[in-house]
Structures are given as structure tokens and as C-alpha cells.
Amino acid sequence: MRCPFCGHAESQVKDSRPSEDGAAIRRRRMCPECGGRFTTFERVQLRELIILKRSGRRSPFDRDKLVRSIALATQKRPVEPERVERMINGIVRQLESMGETELPSSTVGEMVMKALKSLDDVAYVRYASVYRDFKETSDFAKFLGEEGLSDSGEDEL
């Protein structure tokens, strides 16, 4: 494993253990060149997934991109990181078990929205606003009305 600090091609594994949810192996590593310490995670990948974008482009599924988008949606929300990690692992397992090697990006987006809705309503609306490309406040109002998330206390403003 290449050192993220100095770029040295080799590193030594100092400690290995299963992650909290058991879905990965957590390895503490040390670079013999600069002495830097870092952690890597090793996960099972059942099959190589390709995501078909709306534009027609194909790109490999990137778990880290999924993690980043969910992290943005749940930022500053009272959601335990363990629940988010379990949710992400569940989505990835669902995608891998679908039996398809190529999946439309809409499948991933809808899975994320469904999972976020059961996790946190605000995170769900945040994600939906980007995924559904809301342009103005009326888009939010329409979406909230369709989802039954709007509060009837609008006249209190």
C-alpha cells in the first residue's frame, strides 16, 4: 500500500482487526520511509458494478462518492455515524446482489433516497434537492407536499 504522506510504495501492517460492523478489515499501517501512520479498510467486492449516468456515460461504482454524498446530506444532523455506515453497507449489498453488472444511476439515487427517508427527513430533503435538481423554492414546496413532509403550520410565518 502506497504511503499517502510521502508516496513510498511499501508500508507495513501494524495491526488488523474487523471493523465495527464486520463488513471490512481495518488495518493500521506505518510507512518505513517517513514513519507516517495511516488506516486502510479492506472490503469484499462481489462484482464490479458499472453505473449508467443520465448522459449515457458509464463509470465504475465508487463507494466513496456514495459516502460523500450521504455525508453532505446528513451534515450537522443528529444521526449516529454507525447508522449511516450500516445504511451505506446495506445499499452496496443491495446493488451487488441485484445480479446486474450495469445499473442506472437512478437506481442508486432512489435507494439512497429511500434509506435517507427512514433515517432523517432533513437529510432526505437535502439529498432530494440535489438529486432531483430543485431550481427554486416552489420545487421544495411541491416535493414536500408530494411526500407528506410539509407542516400545516405555514400560516404561522
N, C-alpha and C positions, 0 to 999 in steps of 0.2 A: 504494500500500500504506500503510495507516494505521500511524503510529508507535506501538509498544507502550509507550513511555515517557510521551509527552505527549498522544497521541491525535490529533496533527496528521494531516490527511487525505492529505498527499502525502509521498513520500520519494524520494530519488534513488538510482539503482542505481550503485554504485561499481565493482563487479566481478561478472562472471558466468562460471561455469565448470561443466562437468558434475560431478556427484557422483562419488564413488569407484567406484560400481558402474554408472555411466552411466544409471541409471534416473530421474534427476532433474537439474534445473539448480539449482545453488547460487548465490544472489545475495546479495552483501554490499550493504547499503543504509545510507543515512545520512539522518537527519531534518534538513531545513534550519531547522526551528524550534528544536529543543533540542540538535541536534548528536549525538544518540544514534545508535549504530551497532548494527545487528542483521542477522541472516541469515534468508533465506527459501528455501524449496525449492519448485520447480515440478515437478509430476509429470503424466504423461499419464494421463487417466482415460478408459478406453474406453467405459464406460457407467455410468449412475447405478444403484448397487445399493441395494436395499431389503432390510433384514433383518427376517424374521418372527420375533418373540420368542415364547417359550413361552406367554406370557399372551395371545397373539393380536395384540398391538400391532405396528405397523410403524414402523421407524425407518431413516433413511439409514445406509448403511455408513460407519463412522468409522474410518479407518486409524489415527488417533491413539489411539483406545480399544484397538485391537488391539496397538499398540506398548506402551501402558501395561501391559496385562495380561501380555504376554510379558516385559516388563522386571521386573515383580514376581516372576514365576516364575523368572527367571534371576538375580535379585539375589544378589550375593555368590557366584556360581558361576564357575568358570574357563572361561567361554565368551567367545570374541572377539566384540566388538560387530559386526564386519564379517559374521560368520557369522549373527548374529541378524538383521541388516539384510537379508542375502540371503534368509534364511528368510521374513521378512515380505514382501519383494517377491515371492517365489515364491507365497506364499499368496494375495496380492492378485491376481497374474496368473491363478492357477488360478480364483479366484472370478469374475473378469471374463471369462474365456474359457469359462465353463460355458454361456454363451448365455442364461442366465436373468437377469431383472432383479430378481426377488424370490427370496431364498434363506432357508431356515430357519436360525436361529441355531445349531442343532445341526450343520449342515454346516460352519460356520466353526469351531465348537468341536472337532469331530472332526479337521479339517485341522490345527488348531493342536496338538492332542494328538499326532497322527502325526508332525508336524515336530519337536516337542519331544522325542519319544521317541528320534529319531535324533540329536538334538543333545546332550541331557543328561538322564539318568534322574531326577535330583533335581528339576530344573525341570519335567519331565514329571509327576511325582507331585504337586508343588506345584500345578500348573495343574489337574490332575485332581481334586485335593481340593476346589477351589473350583467347578470346572465340574460335577462330579458331586455336589456338596453333601454332603461327608462330615460326619456328625454326631458320630461317636465313633471311638476308636482301632480298634475292630473293623472299621469301614469301610475304614480304611487297610490293615489286615491282609488283609482279603478281597480288596481291589483288588490288592495286591502279590502275593498268591497267584495270582490270575487272570492277572496279567501276567507271571508268572515272574520277578519282580524281587526276591522275598524271599530273604534269605540263610539258608542252612541252619544258621547258627551261632547260632540263637536260644537254645540251652541254655547259651551262654557268659555270659549275663547274670547 
